[in-house]
Amino acid sequence: MSDKKDNEVIAVNKTGKAMLLGAGLLCAAGALNLYLIAPDRSREEQRRPFLHRNFGHRGLYDAAAGIPENSLAAFRAAAENGYGVELDTRLTRDGKVVIAHDGDLFRMTGEHVIVEESTLEELRKLRLQGTEETVPLFSEALDVLCKGGVPVIVEVKTTPRKRRDALCSAVLAELDKRDGDFCVESFDPWIVRWFRFHAPDLLRGQLTSQPNDLSQPPVVAWLHSRLMFNFLCRPQFIAHHVGKKSLNARLAHWMGAMRVTWTAHDRAEEKRSEAVIFEHFRPPVQYR
């Protein structure tokens, strides 16, 4: 009988130790997760120009009206109406920063031209969606938007690793030449990291979305959607695609990351966002 009781006590002790070990491992995993996704805090003066504002996605474009996306015409239309603007930057073969969303300009020009493999002169020969608009320089876009006094969200597009520093440096050089309200964002955490260390006073953000919307291998897309690379760049805002957010995205907001949403097609996102990137309708410039 004594042996039986001793065996029961040993079994209970083993179960208790296993439960404690399991709880400890869960706590450790939770702490590690929070460390990986933790954002950096932003200052009020960094956030102020962007808070509760609507930003035209690639400008205030309207293809039917002959105003292509990411064109000077789209940026003028946005500035004239008081909207902030989100735009996309890429680096040409000869080191010029231009505005283009796609790496291949076929969708916008009808020709398969790769931005990073082309010179500025070659890109200038193309026309956007059959209009007289051409691929603008980043400097030209900034001149228009700074003249209009509107804030600008600069997306730095993912680029080959060997050209990453060159693109980031060229973007920052143009921003440093001007007085204006700017922030930067990217899907590439290494680009966000670059600005973390080279431009710590510039508000920076991590772009993300649901895994199926990310053009990455499935495992990487899942990690990206869960913000598991935040430890590299410590973004100050999370720019998330409309729709369901992961628990980690909500935790990052809870820990202080500014909430930015893209791309809204109605005003519903204003209720849960501190800044909204919109297209295909005209919301108020600011909201509360």
Phi, psi and omega in degrees: 000319180298319179298322180296316180295320179298319179295322178294319179297317179298319180296317179297317180297319179296318179297316179297318179295321179296319179294318178296319178297317178298316179297320179296318179295321178296316179297318180295318179295320178296318179295319178297318179300314179298322178297316183295322187263355186301132176273173171265149178283143174253157178271155183300322180291335175288319184282327193310314183294344186252344186294133174055041176238152174259134183242128178291122180289112183063032182091184177264077187266156178205095185301323181296332179266008178079026178242098183287158176295152177053037177245161177299326178297319179293324179288322177296317181298319179296312182297320180296332179262004176084005182281143164291167185226140168252134180218168187240133182246140175221165182248128178284172180298328180264021169081021178261139177272121179238168180259116178197134178280310185273144174291325176255125188274015183301316182301324185266337186236347184080005179233140179280091180236124180270122184303309185293344180258005185242154174274164177300319180301319179294320180292327181295341179283345182273155177238142184273118175051040175074011178262184175274356180286142178235177181295119183274153168289149174302320180298321179294318178297316180296322178301316179296313186286323177292323176298324178280350177068032182250150179287154186229130171259116184259111173273125176262112188289149176302134185221159178308143186307320183292344180249003185298311181298320180297317179295311181299316180297318181292321176298312181297322180299320179291321179294322182292340180283347191233152170267120181185176180256108184233151165217163181237153177211160177197155169285336183274111181297336178290329175289315177300321178298320180303315180289331176303319185264335183259343180214064186297340180273355180267123179302132185229149183219154177258123174277141177205174182199186173290149186307320184294341181268355183262129182275067181221164173305147187309316182294316180295319179298319178297314179297319180297315181296335178266007176060033183285356177257008180299334181297338178286322192237345181043066181295154178262343170220155175248118176262105188250143176295150177302149180114194186294137177254148176289163175302320181296323178296318179293323177294321179297320176295318179300327180276003172119358179291133176296141184263112177241138182237138172225155340253118186281143176243005173203182188271003184300326183291342180298331184291335185236017183227150176266347171204146184230133173259123190235166170202160174068014169200174183236095177280176172295156180298316179234159181212166177228000000 
